Amino acid sequence: MSQYRSIILCANPRSGSTMLCDLMAATGALGKPQSFYRPESVPEWTKRLGVDDDHIAGSTEFERAYLTAIRKHGTDSSGTFGLRLMWDSVEGLVDRISALFPEQQCDAALFERAFGSPLYVNLVREDKVAQAVSLIRAAQSGQWHLSSDGSVRQGLGEPLPVTYDAQAIEKEIASLTRVDAAWQTWFAAQGLSPLQVTYEDLARDPQSVLRPLLTAVDRDPAMARDVEPATSKMADAESKQWIERYRSEST
């Protein structure tokens, strides 16, 4: 039996986390991770999961009911709970659940108490220029994710025009680099050694990323064999041109 009862996917924007969440859920053994504690998403999840609106958001009663609801929704048939957690949501998550478990003295102990013994997975995108370009183009166009059939999964049906902006790319590279480093500092402070995964490996061979996760939770890695991505890459020829232009102008 696995020592892990949950998987916490630690990531940052445009790192392939939506793709990996879908793949994890499709195995039936790696939880059903969602961004349950993304501040902008909590009202939506509250309504979707039928959490009692009579409780005041942020109250102990609400947080207990909300935690119970997301634990149920994010747990698969194997009994594994999944959570996607972006760095900018960590502090808010700690604030929300700390009152439920006041005896816990550190973040890692708090998360273990709230979600069950977690396997931490750290997803990073090594190519920061490509990650920054992806983030800027998504924000400008209003299209964030496409389904595997090419239809819009999240965002505007018709994309807005996009404009190359070297300064914006530079700013996002710096920001993304900082938040990646923040995760590493947090892992070290909490005494954690997460399973490291890269976007590049995920995009090239999704099954090769799933197999170590399945092995870590004592499941058959062959379960990854028939799992296919539910999203499609949004990068296109223009994305490549932006990346090449930024690199050429930065040398």
N, C-alpha and C positions, 0 to 999 in steps of 0.2 A: 504493500500500500504506500502511496506517495506521502512524503512528509509535507507536501504543499497542499493547501486547501484553496488557494487563490493565486492569481497571476496579476501583477501590476505592471502594465506596459508604460514605461517612462519615456516620453518622447517630446518632440517640439514640432511646430507647424511645418508642413510640407516635407515630412520625413518618411512618408509611406505608412503612417500609423493607421489610416482608414483601411488601406489594403490589408495590413497585417491583422487588424481586428476582425475583418471579414473572414480571413483565412483561419484564424484561431477558432472562431465560432463554428466554421464549417467542419472542423475535425470532430466536434462533439466531445472534446476532451480537454480543451484549453480555455474554458469559460466563454462567456459572451460579452467581451469587453466593450464598454461605451464610456463616453466622457460624462459620467454621472455627476461629477462635481465641478464641471465647467460652469462658472457663475451664470453665464448667459443661458445655459441649458437646464439649470435646475427648475425654473418654472415650467418648462415644457415637460420634463420628466415627472414633476409633481402631478401635473394634470394627467399625463399618459398613464401613470401607475396608480392613479386614484388615491394619492395620499390625502388625508383629511385636511381640507383647507381651513377648518376651524382652528387648527393649530397655527400659531403665529410663526412665520418663517424665521428661522434662527433660534427658536425656543428649543429647550431640551426635548419637549414632547414631539415637536416637528422633526427634529434631527433623528430621533429614535425611530419614528414611523418611516421617515425617508430612507434611513439605512436599511431597515427591514425590507422595504419595498425593492430597493435596488439590489440588495443581496439576492432576493428571490428571482428578480428579472435577469440578473447577470450571471446566474449559476446554471450550468448545463446539466445534462443527464448524468454526467460522471461525478457531479457534486463539486465541480471546480467553479469558483467565481472569478470573473474577469473585470478589470478596471483599466481604462486608459487615463493616464494622468500627465498633463502637460506641466512644465515647470511653473508657469505662472498661476497654476491652480493649487500648488502644494500648500502654501501658507493659508489659503482660504479653507482647504480641506481640514487642515489641523485645527483651525479655529472652530470649524463646524462640529467636529466630533470629539474634541478634547473634553468637553463637559460631560460626555457620556461615559468616559473612562478616565476620570481624574487621577487614578492611581498610576497611570502610565507616564513615565518621565521623559520619554524621547519619542520622536516621530515614528521610528520603526516599530517600537513596542505598541504605540497607539494604533498603527495600521494593522499590526498582527491581531490585536484584540478586536478591531472592528471588522476585518475582512477574512480572518483565518490566516494561518501561516502562509506568507506569500513568497512566490518566486518572482524576483524582480527581473524584468527584461528591459534593457536600455537600447532603444532604437535611435541610431544617429545616421545622418546623411553626410558622408565624407566630403562630397563636392559642395562646398558652401556657396559658390557662385551659382550653380544650378539651383540650389535650394532657395536662394534669395530671389532669383529670377522667377521661379515657380510661384513664390509667395506674392511677389509684386504683380505678376500677370493675373493671378487669381483675384487679388484685391481690386485691380483695375477693371477686369472684365466682368466681375460679379459671378463668375463660374468657378466653383471650388472642386467639384468632383463629377466625373462622368462614370456611368455604369459600363460594364463590359461590352454592351451593345452600342455604345456611343451616345446614348441618351443622357440628358442632364440628371444627375442624382442630387446634387446640391448646388443651388445658385439660380441665376437667371436663365430663362429659356433661350434667349438670344444674348450673346455676350456683348458687352460694351467695348468700344475701341480701347486699345492699349497703346501706351507711348513709352518708348525707351527712356530711362532715367538713370544715368550712371550714379548720380549722388544717392538716389534711393537704394540702388543695389548695394552700394558701399555701406550705407547705413544698416541695411538688413544683414549683410554679412557679419558686421560687427556685433549686431544684436544676437544673431543666431549662434555665433561663436561664444558669446557670453553665457547664454542659457545652457548650451552644452556643457560648458565649464562649471556652471552652477550645479548641474546634476552630479557631476563627478565630485565636487566638493561635498555635496549632501551625502552621497553614497559613502564617502570616506568618513564623514562625521558620524554616520549611523552605523558604521562597521559592516557595510553591505558589499557584496561582490556580485553585481548583477550579471546575468547572461547578456553578452554584448551582441548586437545585431546591427547590420548596416542596411541602409536603403539600397545600396548598390547590389548587395547579395540578394536582397528580397526581389528586386526588379529583374535580376538575371535568372534566378532559380528559386522561386518561392518555396518549393518543397525542401530545399536544402536548409532553409531557415526554420521551417516547421519541425523537421526531424529532431534537432537538438532540444527543442521545447518539449516535444512529446517524450523524449528520453528522460528529460529532467523530472517529469511528473510520473515516471514509471508507466508510460503507455507505449504501445507498439509504434515505432517510428514509421512503419508502413502505412499507418493511417493517413499520412500526408500525401500518399501516392496520387489519389484521384481528386485532390482539392485544387480548384482553379480560382484565380482572382475574380472578384465580382466588380472590380473597377478597371478602367483603362487609363493608360498614361495620358496626361494632358499636354505634355511637351510636344511641340511640333517644330517645323522648320524655322519658324520665326523665333521660337525659344532658343534654338541652337544658334541662330544669328546673334541674338542678344548676348548669349554667353561668350561667343567668340569675340564679339565686338568689345565687351567689357574687358576681357583678358588682354586683347591686343592694345587697348587704350591704357591699360593699367601697367604695362611693362615699360 
